[in-house]
Amino acid sequence: MDKTSPSTTGVIAEFWHGARAVVPTLPETPPGSDRIWGLGATPEQADRLLLLVLAGTKTATAGYLEEYEAEGAAVEQIGDLDILLDGAGAPRAIIETTSVDIRPFDEVTAEHAFAEGEDDRTLASWRRIHRDFYERFVAPECAFRNDMPIVCQRFRLVYPRNFA
């Protein structure tokens, strides 16, 4: 859940304007900076995961509730619109949150793991990937716990932009 802001609001405004030309039901103003972010923790992860979103394979993501709290970030709500950034910080897609479920790590469902679209899409690989992510990028100084609350977000792709 690397929530980053692009270097200029002009880039976001231009992206949003282009998206509204295709999806006129979008609000006139883009979401705030807390709703503009890149998937993963590295530019490579952001690009790889974004490609899965654009392909329609990835329709879910997950974050650690404790990370939200540490950053003072609000948990997504149904209907929230987010702008996804690529690894270079450029806006590339708009997603709309369709559901949010907070549950312990060891109670995340196989259905959610499949919707995340990563690796072989099994719950076992989801657990391995997300535990490694937590231990490497989120809180390497904290012990991982199977009861850690996970924010399981489902979304739909509202607007794609060509991605090379």
C-alpha positions in Angstrom: 0.0 0.0 0.0 2.6 2.5 -1.0 0.6 5.7 -1.2 2.7 8.2 -3.1 1.9 11.6 -4.7 3.0 12.5 -8.2 5.3 15.5 -8.5 2.7 17.8 -9.9 -1.0 18.2 -9.6 -1.1 19.3 -13.3 -0.3 15.7 -14.4 -3.2 14.3 -12.3 -5.6 17.0 -13.6 -4.6 16.3 -17.2 -5.0 12.5 -16.6 -8.4 13.1 -14.9 -9.6 15.3 -17.7 -8.7 12.6 -20.3 -10.5 10.0 -18.2 -13.6 12.1 -18.0 -13.7 12.5 -21.8 -14.0 8.7 -21.9 -16.0 8.1 -18.7 -18.2 11.3 -18.3 -19.8 9.9 -15.1 -16.5 10.6 -13.2 -16.7 13.5 -10.8 -15.3 16.8 -12.1 -12.4 16.9 -9.6 -9.9 14.1 -9.1 -9.6 12.3 -5.8 -7.3 13.7 -3.1 -3.6 12.7 -2.8 -4.6 10.0 -0.3 -6.4 8.2 -3.2 -3.4 8.4 -5.6 -1.0 5.6 -5.1 1.0 2.8 -6.6 0.7 -0.9 -5.9 3.6 -2.7 -4.2 6.6 -1.1 -2.6 9.0 -0.8 -5.5 8.8 0.7 -9.0 9.1 -2.8 -10.5 6.3 -4.1 -8.3 4.1 -1.1 -9.2 4.6 -1.8 -12.9 4.0 -5.6 -12.7 0.9 -5.3 -10.5 -0.5 -2.4 -12.7 -0.2 -4.6 -15.7 -2.3 -7.3 -13.9 -4.9 -4.6 -13.2 -5.0 -3.4 -16.8 -5.3 -7.0 -18.0 -8.3 -7.6 -15.7 -6.5 -10.3 -13.8 -6.0 -8.3 -10.6 -9.3 -7.1 -9.1 -8.3 -7.0 -5.5 -5.5 -5.9 -3.2 -4.7 -6.1 0.5 -3.0 -3.9 3.0 -2.1 -4.2 6.7 -4.5 -2.3 8.9 -1.6 -1.4 11.2 0.1 0.3 8.2 -2.9 2.4 7.5 -3.0 3.4 11.1 0.7 4.2 11.2 0.3 6.4 8.1 -2.9 8.0 9.3 -4.6 6.8 6.1 -8.3 6.1 5.8 -9.4 2.6 4.9 -11.0 2.5 1.5 -14.8 2.7 1.4 -17.2 1.2 -1.2 -17.4 3.7 -4.1 -14.0 5.3 -3.5 -12.2 6.2 -6.7 -8.4 5.8 -6.7 -5.8 6.7 -9.3 -3.1 4.0 -9.7 0.4 5.1 -10.6 3.0 3.2 -12.5 6.5 2.7 -11.2 7.6 6.1 -12.4 4.8 7.8 -10.5 2.7 8.5 -13.6 -1.1 8.1 -13.4 -2.3 5.1 -15.5 -5.6 3.8 -14.2 -8.7 4.6 -12.1 -10.2 2.0 -9.9 -13.4 2.0 -7.9 -13.6 0.1 -4.6 -16.5 -2.5 -4.7 -16.0 -4.1 -1.3 -13.8 -3.9 1.8 -13.4 -6.6 4.3 -11.0 -6.5 7.3 -10.0 -9.9 8.6 -7.0 -11.6 10.2 -4.2 -12.7 7.9 -4.9 -16.4 8.4 -8.6 -15.9 7.6 -8.1 -14.2 4.2 -10.0 -16.4 1.7 -8.9 -18.3 -1.3 -11.4 -16.3 -3.4 -9.6 -13.0 -2.4 -6.2 -14.6 -3.1 -7.4 -15.6 -6.6 -8.8 -12.0 -7.2 -5.4 -10.5 -6.4 -4.1 -12.3 -9.5 -0.5 -12.9 -8.4 1.7 -15.9 -8.9 -0.4 -19.1 -9.3 -3.4 -17.3 -7.6 -3.6 -19.8 -4.7 -4.1 -18.9 -1.1 -0.7 -20.6 -0.3 1.1 -18.3 -2.7 -0.8 -15.3 -1.5 0.2 -16.0 2.1 3.8 -16.5 1.1 3.9 -13.3 -1.0 2.2 -11.1 1.5 4.1 -12.3 4.5 7.4 -11.7 2.6 6.1 -8.2 1.6 5.3 -7.4 5.2 8.6 -8.6 6.5 10.6 -6.8 3.8 8.7 -3.6 3.2 6.1 -2.8 5.8 7.6 -3.4 9.2 10.8 -5.4 9.0 11.4 -4.5 12.7 8.1 -6.1 13.8 7.4 -9.8 14.1 4.8 -11.1 11.7 1.6 -12.4 13.2 -1.0 -14.6 11.6 -3.8 -12.6 13.3 -2.6 -9.3 11.8 -5.7 -7.4 10.5 -5.7 -7.3 6.7 -7.7 -4.8 4.6 -9.0 -6.9 1.7 -10.1 -4.5 -1.0 -12.0 -5.5 -4.2 -12.2 -3.1 -7.1 -13.2 -2.7 -10.7 -11.2 -1.0 -13.4 -12.9 2.3 -14.4 -10.4 3.8 -16.7 -7.3 2.3 -18.3 -4.5 4.2 -20.0 -2.1 2.7 -22.4 0.9 1.2 -20.6 4.1 0.2 -22.2 
